[in-house]
Amino acid sequence: MAKFPPHVVLDTRDDMLVCQEEIFGPILPVVAADDAEAAIAYINGHDRPLALYWFGTDRRARDRVLDRTVCGGVTINDCLLHIAQENQPFGGVGASGMGAYHGHAGFGAMSKEKPVYYRARYSGVDLLLPPYGATFERVLGVVRRII
């Protein structure tokens, strides 16, 4: 079995195939940004990513990125590990997929509840259905007097 070593691709552009296709391998295309605002604008100007990896120690900068972007999952100061958290849902949004799985969220996403409503045998709704009888006429008479 051939093994493909991890690759970092620098100086990427949007017109490169590595930036246009979903990557299922050890390839990391790096998109340079002059500052956090440019990075946020880049993320928001493209399809929603399946994952977002944020590196740093500045909590305010981290929270600004988290608050102003939409993505599937996030790992802080590492890569990929959000997928291994069984108690957190994993999944994308938009072009990267919809829904989530893992744990309770996965059970809900992969299940279809079948709601069933049983009307009681004797119900006030019966008064509103034809054929109308004496009880309906009495109620209608009371309502007319009130109005």
N, C-alpha and C positions, 0 to 999 in steps of 0.2 A: 504494500500500500504506500503510495507516494504521500509525502507530507509537504505542506506548503508553509514555509516559515512566515512569521508576521512581517508585514511590509507597511512602512509609513510613506505616504505619497505627499510630497510637498509641492507648493506652487500650483495648487489645483485651480481649475476654472470651471464654471458651470457647464461649459460645452464639452467637457471631458466625460467619457463614458463612465468612469468611476464615480462621477458626481451625478449621474443620471439614473443609474440602476441601483436596486436594493442590493446591499452587500451581505453575503452570507459566508464570510471567511475572515481570515486574519489580515484585513486591509484597513488602514486608517488614513483616509484622505484628510489632509489638514487644510482648512480654509483660514487664511490669515485675516485678522481684523485689527484695525488701529486701536480700538477701545471697546469697552463693553457695549456701548450704544450701537456701534457698527455691527457687533456680533448679534445683538438682539434684533436689529433691523434685518440682517441676513437671514436669521432663523425665521422671522415672521414674514419674510418675502418669499418663502418657499413652502413646499408641502410640509405638513407637520411631521417631524421626525419620530421614529419609533422610540428612540432613546436620546437623552441629553446627558452629557457628562460635563460636570463643572469641576474645575480644579482651582483651589485657592484657599485663603484663610480669611478673607474679608467677608464677614457675614452680611453686611449691607449690600455688597456687590452681588453676592450669591442670591440673596432674597430678591434683589431687583431683577435678576435673570429669571428666577423661578416665577415671580409674579407677572412678568411681562411676556412670557412665552408659553406655548401649548405644545405638549409632546406626550408620547406614550408613558415612559418611565424615566426616572432620573437616578443617576448614581453620583454621589459627591465624592470627589478626590479618589476615584477609582473608575474602572470600566466594567460593564457587564453584570456586576454583582446584584443589581436590582432584580434581575430575572431569577436569581436563586432564592429569593425571599418568599417562602411559601405563604406567609401571612399578608403579603402585599399583592394586589392584583397586577398582572402583567398583560400588556396589550397596547395597541396603538390607537391613533385617532386620525380620522381622515384617510389620506392615501396609504398610511402605514397600517391600516386595519381599524376595525371597530370592535368594541367590547374588551373584555379582559378575562383572563383565567388565572388560576391558582387559588387554592383555599375556597372560602365562602363566595368570593366574587366569581370564581370560575364555575362553581356549582350553579350559581344564578344565571351566568351567561350561557351555559351549555344546557340549561333546563328550560322547559316550557311549562309554566303552571297552567292548569286548566281550571279556571274559576267556574263554579257551578252555583247557581242561585235557585233555591227552592222557595217558592211562595207558600206561605201557610195555607192550609186548607180553608180556614176561615180568616178572611182578611178584609180590612176596610176598603181595599181596592175593589172588592166585589160590589160595593155600593155604587161605583162609578161606571160599571159595565152593564150593557143591556142584557136581558130585558129589564127595564126599570120597573120597580114595584112600589108598593105602598111605603116602604121604609125610605126609598129614594125621594118620593114625593113629599114625605114629612120633613126630611132634611132640607130639601130644596125650599120648602115653605118657610122654614126657620131662617134660612140664609136670605131669602127675599125680604123677610121682615126686618132683618138686621141691616140690610143694605138700604 
